Amino acid sequence: MFANYDDVLTIEDMMEILSIGHNKAYELLQSGQVKAFKIGKAYRIPKICIRDYVLIKVQKDIRLYKKELDN
């Protein structure tokens, strides 16, 4: 999934990796859910931050699923 990308990504790269649109990408960055930095007006996103975001989301989903099973 991440092998074809550089270590520091553009917002367009993030949109492609996560299959999301422009608005959702900016929402993730501005809310701090995906860590990034800016150079001038352009966001730069370390690839590891996108990986961390995905892993955190998976863990939350697993916990919610397990909770539903217990009910």
Helices and strands as residue ranges (DSSP letters): E 8-9, H 11-18, H 22-31, E 37-39, E 42-46, H 47-70
